[in-house]
Amino acid sequence: MIDTAIPIAIGRVVATELKPATPHQFHFWTPTDTTIGIGAIVKVGAGSQEPGDGRVVYGVVTEGFAYSDLATPLHDVVGAEGDPARADEAPTARQQIRYWTAAVLRQTPEEPLQPVPLGQVYVADDADVAQALRMDAFLYSATPTAIPVGLYTSAGRDAPVYLDADFLLGPEAAHLNISGVSGLATKTSAVEFLLASIFAHFPAHKGRVAALCFNVKGPDLCFLDQPGDLSEEDRHRYDRLGVPSTPFQRVRLYAPLKADGVNLNTLRTHPELVGDVEPLTWGLQEVVDYAEVLLNRDDIDAKADAFIDFLRDRVLGRSFDDGFGTTHRVQTFADLDRLFRSIFDGLEIQSGGRSGSDTWRTHHIATIRKVRNRLLNISTRCKGLVTDDGPSSDLPWNGFEDRTVYVIDIANVDPLGQDLVFARVVSRLREQLERRELGVDAVVVFVDELNKYAPGDGPETYVKKMLLDISERGRYLGLVLFGAEQFRSQVHRRVVGNAGTQLFGRMDMDELATPGYQVLTPATKSKLATLPIGELMVRHPHFTQPIFVRFPKPPVLRGRDGVERFPPAADVPFEDAVVRHLVRLDRRVRPNQVKDLIADREPDDVRRALAAARRTRPDDVFAYFRKVLGARVSADADIPAEHHTVPPLNPISDEPY
Amino acid sequence: MTWWRALIDGGAVPASYVPPPSAGASPRDAADRLAAADVVEDAELEAHAVPDRRPASIPPAVSFLNGMERWSVVAYDGVAQIVNAYVAAAVCRRDARGVLRATLERSRAFAIAPMDRVSPALRPLLEQAAPDIEPVDGELVGQPARYLEQVESTVRRARSHLERELAEACIDTLGADEWLVLDGLLSRSPAVARHPRALGVIKSHGAQFLEGRGLERALTLPAGYRTSVFAVRGGHTRTEVYSWYLRLWPWEGNDLLYGLLRVEARADRETVTRASALSGWLWAERAPLATPATRWDRLLYPLHHVEEYLKARAPRSPAGRSRLPVA
């Protein structure tokens, strides 16, 4: 804690005609062995012990200079006789100065706004930091909205720094963007800590809050419910910030299945933990609703759009006559493929092998082929996420719980599937929040690698449009975007520009040379380029200048440590995986019974029955599973084999149809 | 309000004359123009190479003493010039890290006026407003240039007095291995002149101690050489001291006095014995250069530092303003 005893001046404001003090900037000198540095918060004015304090100015150090009375470097060369080694032999040290530039954070009184007085400079204490950063308004109000973001540290002292929840999670402003080079455990760690801080300090009068995180690389977010190793220093920081140093109490982890339809496509497959992972699988209806995600901009022409609308409105889930004598009820990709083949066959027969009959229900056969190719392509590329069996497992769209983290692990999913997951989940969140039916009042959506999903250049994808929509309108709904990326300059300007709070970890010098960082001084840039792990630069609407804070290591198991402590298990055989799923639904299920039941059965039938059991969650899971699976059918019965997969016509071709 | 403002309010004419800075030879040494010297080290004056500068030859603790003076004419009473003067001296001690810190400091701000020529109306005002007045003879009031020489001499005397007082105070507090190096003559104070660890460093050579071949050897000393030690008597020196010349920088290409110091030390055989070691030490003090001082070739940086320290602490010169005509 910062000592609030008698303040000791650590410097003095000086002003010359060339470098005057202004209302927004001042200069001061300190002894050469001073403890302050770039980012330090200082106070100018009479010491707090003195009665009748006048104007008090708070500032943050943005630049530092050191120089001696050496008139020209040549004189040092002459003095050392050209030998650098002899320069150290000079018996007297030259007179030196430590000269600092500080940007004004706040003046009291605020009016009239005047140049900074030429007074003594003091290190800021806790109360000064609160004043300087204008945190007093939301920290000491009747309904405080302060969310700790870290500790401002200077000279071995620290003071908590808070964000205003109204400006972090809406409605005044919202969203957070964090930039930093990869591999320094800053971006993900900072978000994990901040989520813990939000859960601990989100004000009761603002309602309920949850977080939804997309795990897009490795095991980053797979162990948020497991405790990590914290040092005593970190625990002290948690105490200072009033945030419990425990892992998240409520974590719901979702992952798609692998292509086998039964093993989970995640790194959290250790036997002790895999039981907590919910499968995430979607069917045809969910895919068609977000068909735009699957089609790139060139694909979406009016014709394709019209045909997709036709399928959505007239075909899916209904009894439909294809016009060639067959009635279809399309509920799965297999059903859809049958419809397409029926159409193609019908047109072929109709034309009698001659060219000319190339439209069906006003839709050209080329358009039909293109849409078919794109839709069925997803069932191949994202097998495991997209199933043939309808929605078997989804997020609880009507029952999000307070202070709960929902993690969707799509790290190993095809990029197309990642886009689909992202688009559908965010759309559903928005819809549910609009209807006030989500179960919480605010949701933080954490998206890493934002430069991939909302790049500054490149095509206008559905996902990018969706991120822009959240950035610009989400705060009214309580839909808050926490985005992270390595290079902020490569993210769409409107996405980062709408982030009310911005965090910066260690930055690449090339990135710092881009126009977005022109407002920073060279010293601040230099500090950013060398920031240690656990330190951030914060910009927040209440802070008139960037502030450096230190945050504790997250209280959860880091991804890399998680896979070491809980190594992922190898995929289990089909039968064992089915047993595991059923046992997870009902602990009374006996494995041998299940294995006997599914022996010699078609895997797709088993998957379909399993999906139905997951979807229905009956009281007696095994009985229901057996009923859905149906009676055993003789292997040599004259029944056509079930369609196993639905290959696209030409999945890897560049041919547009 | 300053004392001269009261005087001006009382009817004196405001003035702002500042004497031009000294161009070289210090007036302090003007009285030393003729001085006798006996070589005490060799049969005749020789040049001795000083040992290469080595950190080991530098005493661990050294105090440096220097002074400053500043004066300006601030008012006229008729043609009588009323002067505001300020003199100061300080001792800075060099610590183990080579950092200089002030340990002793004295200053005096005073008025100089020909009291017998000040008008009856202004005299009580002056006596009341100025807390410290140094009266000067009014005979030269009618000869302004000579009057100002008298003023300069008065200021110089006040400065010398202050420096002497401070030097004597300093040697009383010197540590066992601590040295005192002062700017100027060591022999002004007998106590200081007899101290075993006090050195005077003279960079103005108004006084001439040598002649003939000895003088030629002294003035053409190569860099890194010293002369034989000689005893200095006469002039205004009240106490005999030993002295020698030391060349810090090559004079070729400049002038004969470039980089030439005269060192004064206690008149003792030990001084002769230690002359080379002491010269090696002072030679090491060439760095850092005392730039931007114009006489950096002879000014040791620590003495320059003390002077800058005093200047920084001196009150702002009242005549520092523009000399445009007063409306």
Boltz contact constraints between the chains, C-beta under 6 A:
constraints:
  - contact:
      token1: [A, 71]
      token2: [B, 291]
      max_distance: 6.0
  - contact:
      token1: [A, 71]
      token2: [B, 292]
      max_distance: 6.0
  - contact:
      token1: [A, 75]
      token2: [B, 289]
      max_distance: 6.0
  - contact:
      token1: [A, 75]
      token2: [B, 291]
      max_distance: 6.0
  - contact:
      token1: [A, 79]
      token2: [B, 287]
      max_distance: 6.0
  - contact:
      token1: [A, 79]
      token2: [B, 288]
      max_distance: 6.0
  - contact:
      token1: [A, 79]
      token2: [B, 289]
      max_distance: 6.0
  - contact:
      token1: [A, 89]
      token2: [B, 55]
      max_distance: 6.0
  - contact:
      token1: [A, 90]
      token2: [B, 287]
      max_distance: 6.0
  - contact:
      token1: [A, 90]
      token2: [B, 288]
      max_distance: 6.0
  - contact:
      token1: [A, 91]
      token2: [B, 58]
      max_distance: 6.0
  - contact:
      token1: [A, 91]
      token2: [B, 98]
      max_distance: 6.0
  - contact:
      token1: [A, 92]
      token2: [B, 98]
      max_distance: 6.0
  - contact:
      token1: [A, 92]
      token2: [B, 301]
      max_distance: 6.0
  - contact:
      token1: [A, 92]
      token2: [B, 302]
      max_distance: 6.0
  - contact:
      token1: [A, 93]
      token2: [B, 98]
      max_distance: 6.0
  - contact:
      token1: [A, 93]
      token2: [B, 99]
      max_distance: 6.0
  - contact:
      token1: [A, 94]
      token2: [B, 288]
      max_distance: 6.0
